Every structure is written in structure tokens, then in C-alpha cells.
């Protein structure tokens, strides 16, 4: 009887493990794409073409851009200094109420 209870506990734990997000490596993704049928590959390629492309640009290091960045940083510092901030405990109590304390 104890063995049957252990099996029930193990099967109950499986759904939680299945809910976790799986992190796949590039090689795993590539292997799964290669396993697709040619029609599915074309459909996947068409879906990916709809996505906007990502471009990485070098930062603008001109003196004007540096001045704008420093000015924006000063404005953000002023905004943050004007706000009343507390500790993490105070913030969590404010957001969640008494449940944070118990």
C-alpha cells in the first residue's frame, strides 16, 4: 500500500515540473527545425519574416549626444530625489498590506 501512495505522489508532482519553462540551446532548436517537414519549415520561415528585425547600432559618441545623455541623467536624478522612497519592507507592506508581514 505504501508503494501505491508513493506512485501517486510522483504522478502528482509531474504536472508542476511540466509547467516550468524549458530553456533550449541553439543546437536543440536547430535539431527540432531540421525535424520539421518542408511545408512546416516554410510556414515557420514565413512567420519569422513577419517579425521585425533587430539591429544593433554602435552608440553615438558625438559631444552633442553625450551632453543630451548627461542632461537626461540629471533630470532623472532630480525626479528620483523628489520622490519619497522607503525601504523594501515599507514598499511591500504598502503594496500587499498585512500579508507581507505574516
DRENTORKOL-3810 file (N, C-alpha, C; in nm, 4 decimals):
REM DRENTORKOL-3810
@n.u->0.0816; n.v->-0.1198; n.w->0.0000; ca.u->0.0000; ca.v->0.0000; ca.w->0.0000; c.u->0.0860; c.v->0.1263; c.w->0.0000
@n.u->0.1966; n.v->0.1227; n.w->0.0711; ca.u->0.2848; ca.v->0.2383; ca.w->0.0760; c.u->0.3440; c.v->0.2669; c.w->-0.0617
@n.u->0.3701; n.v->0.1615; n.w->-0.1377; ca.u->0.4242; ca.v->0.1775; ca.w->-0.2729; c.u->0.3242; c.v->0.2479; c.w->-0.3636
@n.u->0.1970; n.v->0.2148; n.w->-0.3496; ca.u->0.0932; ca.v->0.2788; ca.w->-0.4302; c.u->0.0823; c.v->0.4276; c.w->-0.3968
@n.u->0.0992; n.v->0.4620; n.w->-0.2686; ca.u->0.0929; ca.v->0.6026; ca.w->-0.2293; c.u->0.2113; c.v->0.6794; c.w->-0.2854
@n.u->0.3280; n.v->0.6175; n.w->-0.2863; ca.u->0.4455; ca.v->0.6832; ca.w->-0.3428; c.u->0.4268; c.v->0.7097; c.w->-0.4915
@n.u->0.3669; n.v->0.6140; n.w->-0.5632; ca.u->0.3430; ca.v->0.6335; ca.w->-0.7062; c.u->0.2466; c.v->0.7481; c.w->-0.7288
@n.u->0.1452; n.v->0.7597; n.w->-0.6434; ca.u->0.0504; ca.v->0.8698; ca.w->-0.6564; c.u->0.1193; c.v->1.0031; c.w->-0.6342
@n.u->0.2078; n.v->1.0092; n.w->-0.5354; ca.u->0.2802; ca.v->1.1334; ca.w->-0.5079; c.u->0.3688; c.v->1.1716; c.w->-0.6259
@n.u->0.4334; n.v->1.0727; n.w->-0.6858; ca.u->0.5206; ca.v->1.1006; ca.w->-0.8004; c.u->0.4403; c.v->1.1524; c.w->-0.9194
@n.u->0.3240; n.v->1.0925; n.w->-0.9445; ca.u->0.2435; ca.v->1.1381; ca.w->-1.0577; c.u->0.1849; c.v->1.2751; c.w->-1.0303
@n.u->0.1613; n.v->1.3077; n.w->-0.9035; ca.u->0.1079; ca.v->1.4395; ca.w->-0.8698; c.u->0.2132; c.v->1.5472; c.w->-0.8914
@n.u->0.3398; n.v->1.5123; n.w->-0.8773; ca.u->0.4469; ca.v->1.6112; ca.w->-0.8925; c.u->0.4793; c.v->1.6407; c.w->-1.0383
@n.u->0.4424; n.v->1.5523; n.w->-1.1293; ca.u->0.4781; ca.v->1.5716; ca.w->-1.2694; c.u->0.4166; c.v->1.6951; c.w->-1.3329
@n.u->0.2897; n.v->1.7290; n.w->-1.3074; ca.u->0.2360; ca.v->1.8484; ca.w->-1.3726; c.u->0.3117; c.v->1.9759; c.w->-1.3380
@n.u->0.3581; n.v->1.9877; n.w->-1.2128; ca.u->0.4339; ca.v->2.1073; ca.w->-1.1761; c.u->0.5630; c.v->2.1168; c.w->-1.2552
@n.u->0.6292; n.v->2.0052; n.w->-1.2727; ca.u->0.7537; ca.v->2.0047; ca.w->-1.3493; c.u->0.7273; c.v->2.0382; c.w->-1.4950
@n.u->0.6119; n.v->1.9957; n.w->-1.5455; ca.u->0.5787; ca.v->2.0236; ca.w->-1.6849; c.u->0.5476; c.v->2.1705; c.w->-1.7067
@n.u->0.5094; n.v->2.2418; n.w->-1.6014; ca.u->0.4751; ca.v->2.3833; ca.w->-1.6147; c.u->0.5988; c.v->2.4715; c.w->-1.6254
@n.u->0.7128; n.v->2.4224; n.w->-1.5812; ca.u->0.8347; ca.v->2.5022; ca.w->-1.5887; c.u->0.8732; c.v->2.5275; c.w->-1.7336
@n.u->0.9245; n.v->2.6456; n.w->-1.7587; ca.u->0.9688; ca.v->2.6768; ca.w->-1.8940; c.u->1.0999; c.v->2.6032; c.w->-1.9221
@n.u->1.1070; n.v->2.5457; n.w->-2.0387; ca.u->1.2284; ca.v->2.4765; ca.w->-2.0778; c.u->1.3195; c.v->2.5732; c.w->-2.1502
@n.u->1.4441; n.v->2.5713; n.w->-2.1153; ca.u->1.5421; ca.v->2.6535; ca.w->-2.1846; c.u->1.6127; c.v->2.5642; c.w->-2.2848
@n.u->1.6021; n.v->2.6028; n.w->-2.4093; ca.u->1.6622; ca.v->2.5221; ca.w->-2.5150; c.u->1.7876; c.v->2.5910; c.w->-2.5656
@n.u->1.8836; n.v->2.5106; n.w->-2.6044; ca.u->2.0036; ca.v->2.5650; ca.w->-2.6635; c.u->1.9790; c.v->2.5859; c.w->-2.8126
@n.u->2.0671; n.v->2.6571; n.w->-2.8763; ca.u->2.0554; ca.v->2.6821; ca.w->-3.0192; c.u->2.0584; c.v->2.5502; c.w->-3.0962
@n.u->2.1427; n.v->2.4589; n.w->-3.0527; ca.u->2.1531; ca.v->2.3296; ca.w->-3.1214; c.u->2.0230; c.v->2.2503; c.w->-3.1103
@n.u->1.9577; n.v->2.2574; n.w->-2.9951; ca.u->1.8312; ca.v->2.1867; ca.w->-2.9784; c.u->1.7236; c.v->2.2459; c.w->-3.0690
@n.u->1.7203; n.v->2.3769; n.w->-3.0784; ca.u->1.6236; ca.v->2.4420; ca.w->-3.1667; c.u->1.6508; c.v->2.4033; c.w->-3.3109
@n.u->1.7767; n.v->2.4070; n.w->-3.3499; ca.u->1.8141; ca.v->2.3719; ca.w->-3.4864; c.u->1.7761; c.v->2.2269; c.w->-3.5185
@n.u->1.7982; n.v->2.1364; n.w->-3.4240; ca.u->1.7625; ca.v->1.9960; ca.w->-3.4460; c.u->1.6115; c.v->1.9808; c.w->-3.4636
@n.u->1.5338; n.v->2.0558; n.w->-3.3865; ca.u->1.3884; ca.v->2.0466; ca.w->-3.3996; c.u->1.3399; c.v->2.1064; c.w->-3.5309
@n.u->1.4038; n.v->2.2125; n.w->-3.5755; ca.u->1.3651; ca.v->2.2724; ca.w->-3.7036; c.u->1.3982; c.v->2.1762; c.w->-3.8172
@n.u->1.5127; n.v->2.1116; n.w->-3.8090; ca.u->1.5504; ca.v->2.0153; ca.w->-3.9134; c.u->1.4549; c.v->1.8963; c.w->-3.9178
@n.u->1.3926; n.v->1.8647; n.w->-3.8037; ca.u->1.2996; ca.v->1.7523; ca.w->-3.7980; c.u->1.1637; c.v->1.7868; c.w->-3.8589
@n.u->1.1382; n.v->1.9152; n.w->-3.8859; ca.u->1.0097; ca.v->1.9557; ca.w->-3.9436; c.u->0.9998; c.v->1.9154; c.w->-4.0896
@n.u->0.8781; n.v->1.9019; n.w->-4.1355; ca.u->0.8563; ca.v->1.8749; ca.w->-4.2774; c.u->0.8863; c.v->2.0019; c.w->-4.3568
@n.u->0.9137; n.v->1.9906; n.w->-4.4866; ca.u->0.9423; ca.v->2.1098; ca.w->-4.5665; c.u->0.8287; c.v->2.2130; c.w->-4.5635
@n.u->0.7049; n.v->2.1667; n.w->-4.5608; ca.u->0.5925; ca.v->2.2609; ca.w->-4.5553; c.u->0.5909; c.v->2.3368; c.w->-4.4227
@n.u->0.6198; n.v->2.2659; n.w->-4.3136; ca.u->0.6241; ca.v->2.3314; ca.w->-4.1834; c.u->0.7412; c.v->2.4280; c.w->-4.1746
@n.u->0.8530; n.v->2.3936; n.w->-4.2371; ca.u->0.9676; ca.v->2.4850; ca.w->-4.2387; c.u->0.9321; c.v->2.6145; c.w->-4.3109
@n.u->0.8644; n.v->2.6016; n.w->-4.4243; ca.u->0.8243; ca.v->2.7214; ca.w->-4.4993; c.u->0.7276; c.v->2.8069; c.w->-4.4183
@n.u->0.6345; n.v->2.7412; n.w->-4.3493; ca.u->0.5386; ca.v->2.8146; ca.w->-4.2671; c.u->0.6112; c.v->2.8875; c.w->-4.1527
@n.u->0.7096; n.v->2.8210; n.w->-4.0914; ca.u->0.7892; ca.v->2.8824; ca.w->-3.9853; c.u->0.8695; c.v->2.9994; c.w->-4.0392
@n.u->0.9300; n.v->2.9818; n.w->-4.1563; ca.u->1.0081; ca.v->3.0893; ca.w->-4.2179; c.u->0.9197; c.v->3.2099; c.w->-4.2466
@n.u->0.7978; n.v->3.1852; n.w->-4.2949; ca.u->0.7046; ca.v->3.2954; ca.w->-4.3236; c.u->0.6659; c.v->3.3684; c.w->-4.1951
@n.u->0.6461; n.v->3.2946; n.w->-4.0868; ca.u->0.6130; ca.v->3.3581; ca.w->-3.9587; c.u->0.7293; c.v->3.4421; c.w->-3.9079
@n.u->0.8507; n.v->3.3908; n.w->-3.9224; ca.u->0.9675; ca.v->3.4653; ca.w->-3.8758; c.u->0.9911; c.v->3.5909; c.w->-3.9581
@n.u->0.9564; n.v->3.5878; n.w->-4.0859; ca.u->0.9733; ca.v->3.7058; ca.w->-4.1704; c.u->0.8775; c.v->3.8176; c.w->-4.1310
@n.u->0.7670; n.v->3.7834; n.w->-4.0665; ca.u->0.6716; ca.v->3.8846; ca.w->-4.0216; c.u->0.7243; c.v->3.9630; c.w->-3.9017
@n.u->0.8170; n.v->3.9030; n.w->-3.8272; ca.u->0.8717; ca.v->3.9670; ca.w->-3.7077; c.u->0.9654; c.v->4.0813; c.w->-3.7487
@n.u->0.9643; n.v->4.1903; n.w->-3.6723; ca.u->1.0575; ca.v->4.2990; ca.w->-3.7044; c.u->1.2017; c.v->4.2555; c.w->-3.6772
@n.u->1.2889; n.v->4.3010; n.w->-3.7602; ca.u->1.4293; ca.v->4.2652; ca.w->-3.7452; c.u->1.4930; c.v->4.3489; c.w->-3.6336
@n.u->1.5927; n.v->4.2942; n.w->-3.5706; ca.u->1.6638; ca.v->4.3622; ca.w->-3.4628; c.u->1.7984; c.v->4.4078; c.w->-3.5175
@n.u->1.8258; n.v->4.5352; n.w->-3.4973; ca.u->1.9525; ca.v->4.5911; ca.w->-3.5415; c.u->2.0284; c.v->4.6436; c.w->-3.4200
@n.u->2.1549; n.v->4.6156; n.w->-3.4149; ca.u->2.2385; ca.v->4.6653; ca.w->-3.3071; c.u->2.3283; c.v->4.7721; c.w->-3.3668
@n.u->2.3190; n.v->4.8906; n.w->-3.3109; ca.u->2.3973; ca.v->5.0024; ca.w->-3.3601; c.u->2.5016; c.v->5.0433; c.w->-3.2580
@n.u->2.6122; n.v->5.0950; n.w->-3.3056; ca.u->2.7123; ca.v->5.1494; ca.w->-3.2154; c.u->2.6563; c.v->5.2771; c.w->-3.1532
@n.u->2.6894; n.v->5.3044; n.w->-3.0286; ca.u->2.6371; ca.v->5.4258; ca.w->-2.9652; c.u->2.6939; c.v->5.5516; c.w->-3.0303
@n.u->2.6120; n.v->5.6535; n.w->-3.0293; ca.u->2.6531; ca.v->5.7833; ca.w->-3.0826; c.u->2.7418; c.v->5.8504; c.w->-2.9785
@n.u->2.8676; n.v->5.8682; n.w->-3.0098; ca.u->2.9623; ca.v->5.9255; ca.w->-2.9147; c.u->2.9953; c.v->6.0713; c.w->-2.9443
@n.u->2.9108; n.v->6.1372; n.w->-3.0225; ca.u->2.9362; ca.v->6.2776; ca.w->-3.0528; c.u->2.9177; c.v->6.3606; c.w->-2.9253
@n.u->2.9836; n.v->6.4744; n.w->-2.9181; ca.u->2.9711; ca.v->6.5595; ca.w->-2.7985; c.u->2.8258; c.v->6.6005; c.w->-2.7704
@n.u->2.7479; n.v->6.6232; n.w->-2.8750; ca.u->2.6076; ca.v->6.6615; ca.w->-2.8563; c.u->2.5280; c.v->6.5477; c.w->-2.7915
@n.u->2.5511; n.v->6.4258; n.w->-2.8376; ca.u->2.4801; ca.v->6.3105; ca.w->-2.7817; c.u->2.5198; c.v->6.2872; c.w->-2.6360
@n.u->2.6478; n.v->6.3057; n.w->-2.6043; ca.u->2.6940; ca.v->6.2896; ca.w->-2.4666; c.u->2.6293; c.v->6.3952; c.w->-2.3773
@n.u->2.6199; n.v->6.5193; n.w->-2.4265; ca.u->2.5557; ca.v->6.6273; ca.w->-2.3494; c.u->2.4095; c.v->6.5960; c.w->-2.3236
@n.u->2.3387; n.v->6.5483; n.w->-2.4283; ca.u->2.1966; ca.v->6.5123; ca.w->-2.4115; c.u->2.1808; c.v->6.4007; c.w->-2.3090
@n.u->2.2675; n.v->6.3011; n.w->-2.3154; ca.u->2.2621; ca.v->6.1903; ca.w->-2.2202; c.u->2.2867; c.v->6.2367; c.w->-2.0776
@n.u->2.3837; n.v->6.3263; n.w->-2.0592; ca.u->2.4118; ca.v->6.3781; ca.w->-1.9253; c.u->2.2958; c.v->6.4633; c.w->-1.8744
@n.u->2.2337; n.v->6.5393; n.w->-1.9650; ca.u->2.1194; ca.v->6.6215; ca.w->-1.9263; c.u->2.0015; c.v->6.5326; c.w->-1.8866
@n.u->1.9764; n.v->6.4275; n.w->-1.9635; ca.u->1.8679; ca.v->6.3359; ca.w->-1.9301; c.u->1.8946; c.v->6.2663; c.w->-1.7965
@n.u->2.0190; n.v->6.2281; n.w->-1.7716; ca.u->2.0540; ca.v->6.1628; ca.w->-1.6453; c.u->2.0322; c.v->6.2577; c.w->-1.5275
@n.u->2.0660; n.v->6.3846; n.w->-1.5452; ca.u->2.0442; ca.v->6.4834; ca.w->-1.4380; c.u->1.8953; c.v->6.5010; c.w->-1.4103
@n.u->1.8125; n.v->6.5032; n.w->-1.5154; ca.u->1.6673; ca.v->6.5155; ca.w->-1.4972; c.u->1.6108; c.v->6.3947; c.w->-1.4227
@n.u->1.6593; n.v->6.2771; n.w->-1.4569; ca.u->1.6121; ca.v->6.1554; ca.w->-1.3898; c.u->1.6539; c.v->6.1563; c.w->-1.2436
@n.u->1.7766; n.v->6.2007; n.w->-1.2144; ca.u->1.8212; ca.v->6.2091; ca.w->-1.0751; c.u->1.7331; c.v->6.3046; c.w->-0.9957
@n.u->1.6958; n.v->6.4183; n.w->-1.0572; ca.u->1.6086; ca.v->6.5147; ca.w->-0.9888; c.u->1.4717; c.v->6.4536; c.w->-0.9611
@n.u->1.4165; n.v->6.3820; n.w->-1.0581; ca.u->1.2862; ca.v->6.3179; ca.w->-1.0385; c.u->1.2923; c.v->6.2152; c.w->-0.9261
@n.u->1.3975; n.v->6.1360; n.w->-0.9239; ca.u->1.4106; ca.v->6.0342; ca.w->-0.8206; c.u->1.4329; c.v->6.0961; c.w->-0.6829
@n.u->1.5071; n.v->6.2057; n.w->-0.6775; ca.u->1.5309; ca.v->6.2716; ca.w->-0.5496; c.u->1.4022; c.v->6.3339; c.w->-0.4958
@n.u->1.3127; n.v->6.3773; n.w->-0.5838; ca.u->1.1883; ca.v->6.4403; ca.w->-0.5415; c.u->1.0897; c.v->6.3384; c.w->-0.4861
@n.u->1.1019; n.v->6.2131; n.w->-0.5275; ca.u->1.0096; ca.v->6.1098; ca.w->-0.4800; c.u->1.0519; c.v->6.0611; c.w->-0.3427
@n.u->0.9522; n.v->6.0329; n.w->-0.2618; ca.u->0.9787; ca.v->5.9773; ca.w->-0.1300; c.u->0.9903; c.v->5.8264; c.w->-0.1457
@n.u->1.1046; n.v->5.7735; n.w->-0.1135; ca.u->1.1233; ca.v->5.6297; ca.w->-0.1234; c.u->1.1521; c.v->5.5749; c.w->0.0142
@n.u->1.1063; n.v->5.4541; n.w->0.0370; ca.u->1.1302; ca.v->5.3894; ca.w->0.1644; c.u->1.2104; c.v->5.2635; c.w->0.1443
@n.u->1.2087; n.v->5.1822; n.w->0.2453; ca.u->1.2797; ca.v->5.0552; ca.w->0.2371; c.u->1.1938; c.v->4.9555; c.w->0.1601
@n.u->1.2515; n.v->4.8426; n.w->0.1287; ca.u->1.1773; ca.v->4.7371; ca.w->0.0603; c.u->1.0615; c.v->4.6898; c.w->0.1471
@n.u->1.0864; n.v->4.6778; n.w->0.2771; ca.u->0.9804; ca.v->4.6336; ca.w->0.3684; c.u->0.8614; c.v->4.7287; c.w->0.3637
@n.u->0.8879; n.v->4.8587; n.w->0.3692; ca.u->0.7796; ca.v->4.9578; ca.w->0.3670; c.u->0.7018; c.v->4.9510; c.w->0.2359
@n.u->0.7728; n.v->4.9367; n.w->0.1271; ca.u->0.7077; ca.v->4.9300; ca.w->-0.0027; c.u->0.6210; c.v->4.8054; c.w->-0.0138
@n.u->0.6725; n.v->4.6915; n.w->0.0296; ca.u->0.5949; ca.v->4.5678; ca.w->0.0202; c.u->0.4723; c.v->4.5727; c.w->0.1102
@n.u->0.4842; n.v->4.6311; n.w->0.2289; ca.u->0.3686; ca.v->4.6446; ca.w->0.3174; c.u->0.2644; c.v->4.7334; c.w->0.2526
@n.u->0.3092; n.v->4.8401; n.w->0.1897; ca.u->0.2168; ca.v->4.9320; ca.w->0.1228; c.u->0.1456; c.v->4.8636; c.w->0.0059
@n.u->0.2191; n.v->4.7843; n.w->-0.0706; ca.u->0.1606; ca.v->4.7205; ca.w->-0.1877; c.u->0.0732; c.v->4.6014; c.w->-0.1529
@n.u->0.1158; n.v->4.5215; n.w->-0.0567; ca.u->0.0456; ca.v->4.3970; ca.w->-0.0272; c.u->-0.0324; c.v->4.3987; c.w->0.1030
@n.u->-0.0122; n.v->4.4971; n.w->0.1841; ca.u->-0.0837; ca.v->4.5008; ca.w->0.3107; c.u->-0.0217; c.v->4.4083; c.w->0.4125
@n.u->-0.1022; n.v->4.3580; n.w->0.5014; ca.u->-0.0529; ca.v->4.2794; ca.w->0.6132; c.u->-0.0009; c.v->4.1429; c.w->0.5714
@n.u->-0.0384; n.v->4.0936; n.w->0.4554; ca.u->0.0044; ca.v->3.9599; ca.w->0.4150; c.u->0.1570; c.v->3.9511; c.w->0.4034
@n.u->0.2236; n.v->4.0621; n.w->0.3755; ca.u->0.3686; ca.v->4.0616; ca.w->0.3649; c.u->0.4314; c.v->4.0353; c.w->0.5016
@n.u->0.3684; n.v->4.0852; n.w->0.6047; ca.u->0.4245; ca.v->4.0727; ca.w->0.7377; c.u->0.4086; c.v->3.9316; c.w->0.7958
@n.u->0.3012; n.v->3.8635; n.w->0.7608; ca.u->0.2758; ca.v->3.7320; ca.w->0.8220; c.u->0.3492; c.v->3.6215; c.w->0.7551
END
